[in-house]
Amino acid sequence: MPPMTVPVDTDPAPLPEPLPEPAGPDRAEVWSRLLLEVAALPGLPGVYRYFDAKGDVLYVGKARDLKKRVSNYFQKTHGGTRIGQMISRIVRMETTVVRSEAEALLLENNLIKTLNPRFNILFRDDKSYPYLKIASHDFPRLAYYRGAVDRKHRYFGPYPNAWAVKESIQLLQKVFLLRTCEDSFFKHRTRPCLLYQIKRCSGPCVDLISGDDYQRSVLQAEQFLLGEQETVMQSLQAQMMDYAERMEYEQAAEIRNQISALSKVLHQQSVDTAVDKDVDVLAVRVQGGRACVNLAMVRGGRHLGDRAHFPVHVQDHVLAEEEQESTSVDLAQATEVRVLEAFLAQHYLGGVVPSLLVLSHPVDPALIAALSEHCEHKIQTLIQPREERRAWLDMAITGADLALARLLSEEGSQQARTRALVEALDLALDPGDTSGESSDPLAKLRIECFDISHTAGEATQASCVVYEQHRMQSSQYRRYNIKDITGGDDYAAMKQVLERRYGSAKPEHIPHVVLIDGGKGQVSIAREVFETLGLDLSIIVGVEKGEGRKVGLEELVFADGRPKLQLAPTSAALMLVAQIRDEAHRFAITGMRAKRASVRTGGSRLEDIPGVGPKRRAKLLQRFGGVRGVSSASLEELATVDGISRELAEEIYRALH
């Protein structure tokens, strides 16, 4: 039976006296309607969603009994807590009935991942986990891969980070001599490359190994990745003996070297195991209003390392009153359980789930049952492991403690820097509505910093980076291609970018501080632009290099006539200014170099071909290893790329030849 939306009964049962709400006829009407809807809810499992006046989702929750769970929000006095603030904003509610609590768990976290509710515990990971790919080919290649997997190739992982994948690739190269080169490079070789010379490849590109022998090495590499090290060792030993019996001693010596390399690798990996092949170890810690879930991965019997995850909105999470009464653990530990459950559902929903999870805290069995049903294989959990598994969990717990301590230390440092800069510049921040996501007025400070970058006038770009919420907001960074100016004219470039950035900006989008990487000249240009646009000159701050251009001797230049300000080299405010300025410079340099490389290598030639958009261009560059590879590809090879028709392949071929 599919989930269904619950209709609202027009004749509900009476409820106890509700929490007092803000005065006003509109709010009173909304509150009365919400009480009617709550009274009409059924005592069935389901998911509920709260919305504010703007239609934004405030919270998504699941319940074993919808009526009992949702009624608790509207009957209890939550006072000035974050939950109380959330309830005061609710203007609409939606509920969905499902067949079981397990379905409710999965639906809840599907909605959380889709809607990003403001008051839910959210795990945001902008990077997918990397895999080691063995690409399909007559002579398969090893490759680092990140993205959606398919059935065409073999994938191993996921791995906790790129370093773990690359280390595994180097290991497989050393032991099994598999190639890592692109197919376009492989096809055009007439002699073996350097990797063959240093014994990291068997030279299949120039037929220095037969297809059967290479496929045997691929099979052994796959067995190794699956944790079948003993099988691989026995296979290699059998091969060596076979060559020796046929008196092919040179080949036998090569196999002997492989066995020696593999034995050395296995000996060095002291935290490996022959008992478990695929295991995830998860430890959670909550402190200072922040939380960390540390995930350690064991794949193919090899401990690959760990990765820390930091959810947001943990401070908004408060247990319901009846839940606090029913639990035998303290609030902090109960919150850790909630955080771990949120991670399990959000992380594994739609992803790969190993058969064994070693956990630092017990979680709801219904969640594990729902995940088992979702991934179509049984998942076991282990809470109090022994021996080697105990060592894994202890390592994960230590990693969580260290990562959380580092995060709290960094956040404290950044907040101190923000406060120091606000005081140094004498900024007046409007505390505004402190009932939102952050009650810290300093977190509202928004700084935008601009930098111009080019090489002798070539590929001029302006960068804008943003600092807010005590950290750099990389998703809000912008690059501006500067056109129609004399090459190398930084003043004209700055004038153009400021006009484009603030020419049509709404007042609420103007930052508190505009940092300019430059002295009086650049600040004068910014002043002209701001005077023309009618903007406040006091927010313009130039960062002028001090005597001898030494770091730490920078001076701040103002557009409103204030005298220069030189901060102490150890000043936290100067450290923040330098941090933002250096990030703007880095962002501008990387953009300029990419643009310059595109111009010099002819990358723009692909962009000018009708029908070749960003996705197809990316596929072409990835397939052939760059623009030169695309240019040297034949018409037939171009047509084999996904999304490239025969007609488009002909168009590309004509444009590049």
VEXRO-256958 format. One line per field, with one value per residue (C-alpha): x, y, z; residue number from 0. Coordinates in Angstrom, 3 decimals. Layout:
// VEXRO-256958
px <- c(X  ...)
py <- c(Y  ...)
pz <- c(Z  ...)
nr <- c(NUM  ...)
//
This chain:
// VEXRO-256958
px <- c(0.000  1.604  1.898  -1.178  -1.814  -4.030  -7.269  -8.177  -11.274  -13.619  -14.980  -11.931  -11.732  -10.827  -7.188  -5.710  -4.834  -2.141  1.079  0.338  1.088  1.928  -1.033  -2.667  -5.797  -3.867  -1.715  -4.696  -6.530  -3.530  -3.085  -6.750  -6.522  -3.364  -5.045  -7.930  -5.530  -3.575  -6.748  -7.743  -4.504  -4.683  -2.693  -0.702  2.961  3.871  5.867  4.973  6.288  6.057  6.137  6.594  4.818  7.197  6.473  9.923  10.168  10.996  11.110  10.508  9.824  8.657  6.392  5.223  1.965  1.330  -1.376  0.595  3.887  2.590  0.226  3.235  4.554  1.334  0.415  3.723  5.222  8.580  9.285  12.149  13.870  14.754  11.800  9.550  10.886  10.211  6.631  5.926  6.736  4.562  1.691  1.070  1.477  1.469  1.383  1.813  0.706  2.865  2.613  5.319  7.796  10.561  8.893  8.493  12.235  13.172  10.567  11.645  15.252  14.366  12.507  15.321  17.869  15.520  14.110  16.990  14.695  15.952  15.514  16.575  20.000  21.543  24.628  25.915  28.644  29.361  31.653  30.701  32.956  35.684  36.040  38.797  37.652  38.896  37.703  36.410  38.931  40.936  43.672  41.696  43.128  43.120  41.524  40.422  36.687  34.115  30.446  27.587  28.645  27.389  27.569  29.980  33.066  34.187  34.145  35.736  34.968  33.763  36.969  37.043  39.215  41.174  44.460  43.214  42.269  45.564  47.522  45.617  46.309  50.029  49.962  48.239  50.660  53.598  52.313  50.222  51.765  48.404  48.233  46.778  47.142  44.195  42.968  43.972  47.524  47.509  46.515  49.250  52.285  55.121  57.419  56.814  56.560  58.472  56.118  57.332  60.922  60.386  58.487  55.027  53.433  53.755  53.761  50.523  50.524  53.401  52.517  55.147  52.561  49.966  46.273  45.752  48.573  47.309  43.770  45.178  46.840  43.540  41.718  44.331  44.047  40.263  40.651  43.074  40.631  37.890  40.016  41.080  44.781  45.488  43.916  46.062  49.208  48.481  47.777  51.062  52.987  51.398  52.350  55.942  56.264  54.745  57.291  60.120  59.100  59.136  62.557  61.239  63.288  63.022  59.225  59.435  61.707  59.183  56.425  58.757  59.232  55.453  55.064  57.775  56.117  52.705  54.095  55.784  52.571  50.525  53.134  53.164  49.379  49.174  45.523  44.326  42.190  41.427  38.150  35.979  35.981  33.608  32.810  31.908  32.847  30.962  31.624  29.731  30.601  28.605  30.195  29.739  26.630  28.486  28.632  30.991  30.331  33.581  33.245  36.073  35.971  37.245  37.129  38.448  39.829  41.929  41.392  41.339  41.137  38.347  36.408  34.741  31.259  29.859  26.075  24.354  21.384  22.465  21.822  18.197  17.672  15.767  14.225  10.492  9.470  8.071  11.219  13.417  11.349  11.466  15.208  17.722  20.648  21.490  20.485  23.946  24.120  20.548  21.456  24.460  22.122  19.851  22.804  24.059  20.600  20.325  23.701  22.844  19.630  20.958  24.330  23.238  19.959  20.596  24.221  26.326  25.747  28.180  26.831  28.374  28.214  30.279  28.640  29.604  25.938  22.881  20.341  16.713  16.403  13.636  16.161  18.522  15.597  14.528  18.058  18.262  15.005  16.151  19.510  18.094  20.602  20.808  22.717  24.153  25.194  27.797  27.789  30.351  32.985  35.996  39.580  40.348  36.925  37.350  40.576  38.767  36.040  38.558  40.412  37.142  36.178  39.600  39.282  35.865  37.199  40.179  38.140  35.523  38.175  39.866  36.561  35.692  39.173  39.031  35.550  36.602  39.597  37.512  34.942  37.746  39.093  35.660  35.126  38.590  37.906  34.492  36.100  39.045  36.767  34.192  31.384  27.836  26.094  22.320  21.417  18.189  16.129  18.111  15.529  16.873  19.591  22.188  21.730  25.320  25.321  28.947  27.894  25.914  29.079  29.462  32.687  33.238  36.779  37.882  41.129  42.274  44.512  46.122  49.435  50.758  47.184  46.171  43.066  42.100  39.682  38.265  37.419  34.960  35.094  32.658  33.195  30.121  29.069  32.721  33.968  34.613  31.486  32.956  29.533  29.065  32.403  32.165  34.573  34.098  35.678  36.875  36.336  36.785  39.660  43.317  45.367  46.890  44.651  43.790  41.888  39.505  39.087  38.208  35.740  34.026  33.675  32.313  29.753  28.642  28.537  26.659  25.032  21.650  22.114  19.310  20.178  19.926  22.541  25.203  27.906  29.125  32.680  34.062  37.754  39.863  43.276  45.120  45.995  44.875  44.493  42.175  40.216  39.737  38.227  35.910  34.936  33.959  31.786  30.087  29.432  27.817  25.672  24.794  26.310  27.900  31.602  32.471  32.253  35.170  38.457  41.651  44.461  47.697  51.033  53.335  56.975  59.001  55.739  56.381  53.591  52.226  52.930  49.778  47.753  44.009  42.950  39.450  37.365  35.472  38.462  39.507  43.273  45.095  44.979  47.991  47.230  49.808  51.309  49.851  46.396  43.529  41.807  44.809  44.945  41.335  41.955  44.985  43.033  40.260  42.666  44.807  41.712  40.607  44.084  44.110  40.665  41.630  44.930  43.347  40.654  43.150  45.415  42.541  41.362  44.883  45.449  42.166  43.172  46.674  45.709  42.699  40.175  37.807  37.625  35.428  33.209  32.615  31.240  27.407  25.900  28.913  27.818  29.576  28.527  29.536  32.749  33.598  32.961  35.204  38.038  37.756  37.671  40.681  42.694  42.527  41.985  45.008  43.610  40.263  42.020  43.995  40.961  39.463  35.885  34.953  36.487  34.598  31.323  31.813  31.626  28.355  26.065  28.033  26.090  27.717  26.634  28.008  31.236  31.674  31.055  33.675  36.183  35.772  36.134  39.382  41.091)
py <- c(0.000  3.329  6.241  8.450  12.004  12.172  14.139  16.563  15.750  18.737  17.431  16.797  15.724  18.443  18.966  20.187  23.855  24.641  26.621  30.394  32.000  35.533  37.843  38.861  37.799  36.150  34.053  33.088  31.874  29.840  28.344  27.301  25.607  23.742  22.455  21.124  19.297  17.844  16.555  14.798  12.865  9.044  6.887  5.337  5.443  8.245  11.379  14.989  18.250  21.800  24.892  28.600  31.592  31.620  27.983  26.848  23.524  23.948  20.339  16.796  14.067  10.483  8.873  5.455  7.180  10.414  11.755  11.195  12.514  15.665  16.504  16.689  19.724  21.666  20.628  21.061  24.345  24.569  28.093  29.925  26.806  26.377  24.006  26.687  29.157  26.648  26.054  29.791  29.882  26.974  28.046  24.815  21.108  18.066  14.414  11.158  7.775  4.743  1.025  0.702  2.625  1.367  3.033  6.177  6.202  5.959  8.485  10.917  10.883  11.008  14.229  15.556  15.058  16.628  19.555  20.466  21.461  24.217  22.438  18.890  17.374  17.592  15.917  17.839  16.224  18.044  15.285  11.780  8.998  7.915  4.441  2.425  1.507  -1.315  -0.086  -2.588  -3.108  -5.886  -4.662  -3.124  -0.061  1.062  4.460  6.807  7.419  9.622  9.599  7.224  3.632  1.503  -2.143  -1.589  -1.438  -2.981  -0.661  -1.222  0.883  3.337  4.680  7.346  9.734  10.186  9.348  5.842  5.185  6.422  4.416  1.284  2.011  2.367  -0.901  -2.745  -1.237  -2.447  -5.993  -6.746  -4.328  -3.085  -0.036  3.323  5.293  6.721  4.687  7.424  7.327  3.521  3.247  5.491  4.062  2.647  1.965  1.395  4.400  5.212  3.108  0.001  1.001  1.344  -1.967  -0.451  -1.708  -4.846  -2.944  -4.210  -1.176  -2.665  -6.358  -7.077  -9.258  -11.566  -10.880  -14.050  -13.234  -9.675  -10.882  -13.258  -10.294  -8.370  -11.310  -11.518  -7.771  -8.090  -10.998  -8.941  -6.023  -8.422  -9.600  -12.941  -12.386  -16.046  -17.132  -14.631  -15.807  -19.455  -18.570  -16.694  -19.526  -22.028  -19.783  -19.527  -23.306  -23.842  -21.511  -23.151  -26.651  -25.490  -23.927  -20.435  -19.009  -15.350  -15.430  -17.427  -14.728  -12.017  -13.946  -14.413  -10.639  -10.172  -12.612  -10.787  -7.400  -8.727  -10.340  -7.083  -5.136  -7.557  -7.490  -3.689  -3.399  -4.295  -3.239  -5.533  -8.555  -11.853  -12.251  -9.385  -8.160  -5.170  -3.350  0.217  1.445  4.493  6.556  9.679  12.474  15.583  18.543  22.281  22.227  20.461  16.815  14.557  11.163  9.448  6.737  4.210  1.853  -1.698  -2.944  -6.264  -6.869  -3.666  -0.774  2.188  5.056  7.248  10.373  12.819  14.223  17.286  17.781  21.129  22.086  19.784  22.628  22.698  19.078  18.630  15.382  15.362  15.362  11.843  10.569  12.108  10.378  7.009  6.894  5.729  7.668  11.334  13.928  14.168  10.437  10.391  13.209  11.197  8.307  10.647  12.053  8.546  7.465  10.554  9.765  6.105  6.985  9.949  8.441  4.956  5.855  5.049  4.116  1.035  -0.583  -3.268  -6.337  -5.376  -2.039  -1.595  1.222  3.240  3.539  1.279  2.527  1.822  -1.752  -0.528  1.707  -1.222  -3.345  -0.597  -0.258  -4.047  -4.020  -1.080  -2.560  -6.113  -7.839  -8.428  -5.841  -6.742  -4.256  -4.759  -2.465  -4.054  -5.610  -7.610  -8.085  -6.550  -4.988  -3.379  -1.825  -0.440  1.119  2.606  4.140  5.580  7.030  8.628  10.046  11.522  13.113  14.647  15.881  17.482  19.116  20.480  21.828  23.551  25.014  26.327  27.743  29.482  30.932  32.152  33.740  35.520  36.800  37.997  39.831  41.432  42.740  44.102  45.967  47.194  48.612  49.791  48.064  48.310  44.995  44.942  42.028  41.681  38.538  36.342  33.567  32.333  29.835  31.805  34.070  35.346  38.810  38.307  35.408  37.894  39.775  39.474  40.417  40.351  40.610  41.369  40.648  41.076  38.533  38.285  37.552  40.540  41.517  38.048  36.265  38.999  37.863  39.347  37.167  37.748  35.591  35.714  35.405  34.859  32.723  32.808  30.950  31.242  30.487  28.811  28.157  31.941  32.648  34.261  34.924  37.723  37.712  41.261  42.525  45.676  47.137  47.780  44.731  45.099  48.000  46.803  50.003  49.542  45.872  46.756  49.411  46.922  44.152  46.462  47.927  44.451  43.183  46.050  47.889  46.235  44.741  45.119  46.915  43.690  42.109  44.735  43.310  44.937  45.194  45.280  44.365  45.548  43.969  47.223  50.658  54.209  53.783  50.805  52.308  55.538  53.542  51.751  55.122  56.449  53.406  53.545  57.300  56.723  53.903  55.821  53.234  53.724  54.564  53.456  49.776  50.004  48.835  48.517  46.179  48.000  46.230  47.765  48.759  46.311  44.484  42.329  40.129  41.445  45.087  45.630  48.793  49.244  52.124  53.605  55.329  57.626  59.714  57.921  57.698  54.494  51.762  49.570  46.534  44.628  41.648  39.351  40.946  38.484  41.095  41.294  37.505  37.421  40.148  38.243  34.991  36.509  38.413  35.312  33.263  35.886  35.826  32.012  31.920  34.541  32.841  29.417  30.934  32.968  29.972  27.810  30.482  31.099  27.371  27.117  29.966  28.626  24.984  25.730  24.609  27.313  25.587  22.907  25.550  27.149  23.953  24.006  21.136  20.632  21.881  21.557  17.934  16.656  18.690  17.148  13.632  14.276  15.674  12.849  10.177  11.445  13.060  16.655  18.832  17.366  13.889  14.986  16.578  13.392  11.102  9.597  10.155  6.642  7.169  10.446  8.743  6.162  8.805  8.765  11.535  12.134  11.157  10.409  13.802  15.659  13.640  14.806  18.406  18.105  16.473  19.227  21.979  20.550  19.697)
pz <- c(0.000  -1.028  1.418  1.538  2.666  5.733  5.331  8.107  10.117  10.571  13.864  16.029  19.631  22.165  23.178  26.480  26.903  24.281  24.579  24.603  21.259  20.146  20.055  16.809  14.944  12.080  14.375  16.519  13.428  12.277  15.723  15.924  12.545  13.550  16.705  14.635  12.335  15.232  16.904  13.686  13.257  13.399  15.795  12.934  11.903  9.571  8.785  9.591  8.143  9.531  7.290  8.031  6.502  3.511  2.716  3.850  5.661  9.333  10.452  9.226  11.767  11.939  14.493  15.576  16.537  14.617  16.913  20.100  18.724  17.025  19.896  22.183  20.286  20.773  24.329  26.172  27.277  25.497  26.721  25.064  23.751  20.110  19.722  21.185  18.620  15.868  16.989  17.041  13.303  12.163  9.904  8.022  8.637  6.361  7.380  5.497  6.813  5.998  6.685  9.306  11.401  9.117  6.141  8.214  8.962  5.286  4.139  6.864  5.751  2.070  2.820  5.015  2.237  -0.323  1.677  4.069  6.943  9.195  12.523  11.577  12.155  8.682  7.318  4.355  2.349  -0.936  -2.130  -3.099  -1.895  -4.324  -5.810  -7.408  -10.905  -13.123  -16.506  -19.053  -21.854  -23.482  -21.135  -18.209  -16.505  -12.885  -12.304  -9.560  -9.879  -8.192  -9.205  -9.961  -10.603  -13.491  -14.552  -17.404  -15.183  -11.885  -8.868  -5.473  -2.432  -1.488  0.057  2.794  0.784  -2.425  -0.715  0.173  -3.465  -4.839  -2.282  -3.339  -7.002  -6.297  -4.372  -7.237  -9.736  -7.681  -7.155  -10.259  -12.803  -14.149  -16.371  -15.291  -18.549  -20.515  -23.474  -25.925  -24.541  -24.549  -28.216  -29.555  -27.762  -29.841  -26.919  -23.190  -20.912  -17.729  -15.571  -17.360  -16.760  -12.998  -12.760  -12.223  -15.440  -17.555  -20.880  -22.499  -24.823  -26.844  -26.358  -23.706  -21.927  -23.452  -23.064  -21.012  -18.603  -18.186  -17.498  -14.874  -13.165  -13.286  -11.679  -8.927  -8.290  -7.974  -5.556  -3.500  -3.347  -2.240  0.667  -0.806  -0.200  0.594  -2.697  -4.573  -2.820  -3.634  -7.266  -7.599  -6.000  -8.410  -11.342  -10.129  -9.754  -13.197  -14.825  -12.879  -13.965  -17.590  -16.929  -17.739  -14.931  -15.914  -15.693  -12.462  -11.012  -11.911  -10.102  -7.149  -7.000  -7.059  -4.152  -2.238  -2.843  -1.818  1.336  2.293  1.773  3.871  6.623  6.740  7.068  10.738  11.094  8.315  9.010  7.417  9.317  8.059  4.486  4.373  7.623  8.545  12.024  13.321  16.440  17.503  19.919  20.932  22.714  22.854  20.684  17.858  16.866  14.945  13.406  12.464  9.815  9.425  6.466  6.113  2.525  1.326  4.801  4.683  7.069  4.664  7.130  8.457  7.619  10.018  9.371  11.142  11.119  11.496  13.675  16.496  18.953  17.753  18.730  22.001  23.123  23.666  27.307  27.294  25.589  28.284  30.928  29.176  28.559  31.146  29.641  30.036  27.490  25.892  25.237  23.949  21.575  20.363  19.571  17.614  15.689  14.858  13.705  11.507  9.946  9.305  7.518  5.532  4.632  3.614  1.956  -1.698  -1.005  -0.349  3.042  4.236  5.989  9.350  11.164  14.333  16.330  19.384  20.482  20.148  17.618  16.860  15.472  13.181  11.403  10.770  9.594  7.218  5.825  5.387  3.481  1.384  0.362  0.035  2.282  6.012  8.031  11.415  14.085  16.781  19.818  22.147  19.871  20.986  19.899  16.521  16.077  19.500  18.273  15.216  17.343  19.770  16.823  15.454  18.859  19.242  15.732  16.558  19.752  17.954  14.988  17.243  19.425  16.314  14.968  18.263  18.475  14.921  15.377  18.575  16.803  13.870  16.170  18.010  14.693  13.629  16.907  16.695  13.182  14.159  17.049  14.968  12.262  14.824  12.954  14.267  13.589  13.870  16.163  14.184  14.733  17.101  16.948  13.635  12.926  14.878  17.879  17.490  15.848  14.828  12.624  10.532  9.525  5.744  4.045  0.281  -1.020  -4.600  -6.410  -10.013  -11.697  -15.139  -16.824  -18.787  -19.551  -20.738  -19.386  -16.928  -14.261  -11.084  -8.130  -5.323  -2.194  0.712  4.471  6.640  9.614  10.782  7.692  3.987  1.953  -1.127  -2.688  -2.960  -4.663  -8.095  -10.970  -13.478  -16.936  -17.564  -21.107  -23.162  -21.139  -21.862  -20.927  -17.472  -16.396  -12.881  -12.069  -15.004  -14.103  -10.490  -11.653  -13.950  -11.379  -8.663  -11.067  -12.113  -8.540  -6.896  -9.800  -9.285  -5.807  -3.285  -0.011  1.988  -0.294  0.348  2.666  5.877  4.518  0.967  1.038  -1.871  -2.431  -3.060  -1.700  -2.373  -6.117  -5.950  -3.057  -5.047  -7.911  -5.470  -3.992  -7.445  -8.133  -4.741  -5.035  -8.433  -7.057  -3.890  -1.566  1.854  1.462  4.991  4.066  1.600  3.098  1.082  2.102  1.283  1.528  4.105  3.960  1.931  1.124  4.190  5.485  8.777  7.942  5.855  6.404  6.032  3.771  4.003  1.346  3.736  4.746  7.906  8.461  7.657  10.255  10.924  13.055  15.072  13.214  15.886  15.716  15.244  13.055  10.724  10.574  9.383  6.799  5.519  5.437  3.318  1.065  0.447  -0.375  -2.914  -4.447  -4.615  -6.188  -8.770  -9.647  -10.217  -12.424  -14.417  -14.985  -16.138  -18.550  -19.845  -20.347  -22.220  -24.526  -25.164  -25.729  -27.851  -25.262  -26.438  -29.823  -28.284  -26.684  -30.086  -31.656  -31.830  -29.863  -27.579  -24.177  -20.818  -20.235  -23.668  -23.548  -20.173  -21.515  -24.516  -22.409  -19.890  -22.591  -24.560  -21.774  -23.037  -26.095  -27.884  -27.393  -28.825  -31.791  -32.521  -32.173  -35.308  -36.410  -35.297  -31.845  -31.378  -32.240  -29.485  -26.724  -24.813  -26.090  -29.314  -32.456  -35.795  -37.148  -34.112  -34.293  -37.899  -36.797  -34.042  -36.376  -38.997  -36.379  -34.991  -38.301)
nr <- c(0  1  2  3  4  5  6  7  8  9  10  11  12  13  14  15  16  17  18  19  20  21  22  23  24  25  26  27  28  29  30  31  32  33  34  35  36  37  38  39  40  41  42  43  44  45  46  47  48  49  50  51  52  53  54  55  56  57  58  59  60  61  62  63  64  65  66  67  68  69  70  71  72  73  74  75  76  77  78  79  80  81  82  83  84  85  86  87  88  89  90  91  92  93  94  95  96  97  98  99  100  101  102  103  104  105  106  107  108  109  110  111  112  113  114  115  116  117  118  119  120  121  122  123  124  125  126  127  128  129  130  131  132  133  134  135  136  137  138  139  140  141  142  143  144  145  146  147  148  149  150  151  152  153  154  155  156  157  158  159  160  161  162  163  164  165  166  167  168  169  170  171  172  173  174  175  176  177  178  179  180  181  182  183  184  185  186  187  188  189  190  191  192  193  194  195  196  197  198  199  200  201  202  203  204  205  206  207  208  209  210  211  212  213  214  215  216  217  218  219  220  221  222  223  224  225  226  227  228  229  230  231  232  233  234  235  236  237  238  239  240  241  242  243  244  245  246  247  248  249  250  251  252  253  254  255  256  257  258  259  260  261  262  263  264  265  266  267  268  269  270  271  272  273  274  275  276  277  278  279  280  281  282  283  284  285  286  287  288  289  290  291  292  293  294  295  296  297  298  299  300  301  302  303  304  305  306  307  308  309  310  311  312  313  314  315  316  317  318  319  320  321  322  323  324  325  326  327  328  329  330  331  332  333  334  335  336  337  338  339  340  341  342  343  344  345  346  347  348  349  350  351  352  353  354  355  356  357  358  359  360  361  362  363  364  365  366  367  368  369  370  371  372  373  374  375  376  377  378  379  380  381  382  383  384  385  386  387  388  389  390  391  392  393  394  395  396  397  398  399  400  401  402  403  404  405  406  407  408  409  410  411  412  413  414  415  416  417  418  419  420  421  422  423  424  425  426  427  428  429  430  431  432  433  434  435  436  437  438  439  440  441  442  443  444  445  446  447  448  449  450  451  452  453  454  455  456  457  458  459  460  461  462  463  464  465  466  467  468  469  470  471  472  473  474  475  476  477  478  479  480  481  482  483  484  485  486  487  488  489  490  491  492  493  494  495  496  497  498  499  500  501  502  503  504  505  506  507  508  509  510  511  512  513  514  515  516  517  518  519  520  521  522  523  524  525  526  527  528  529  530  531  532  533  534  535  536  537  538  539  540  541  542  543  544  545  546  547  548  549  550  551  552  553  554  555  556  557  558  559  560  561  562  563  564  565  566  567  568  569  570  571  572  573  574  575  576  577  578  579  580  581  582  583  584  585  586  587  588  589  590  591  592  593  594  595  596  597  598  599  600  601  602  603  604  605  606  607  608  609  610  611  612  613  614  615  616  617  618  619  620  621  622  623  624  625  626  627  628  629  630  631  632  633  634  635  636  637  638  639  640  641  642  643  644  645  646  647  648  649  650  651  652  653  654  655  656)
//
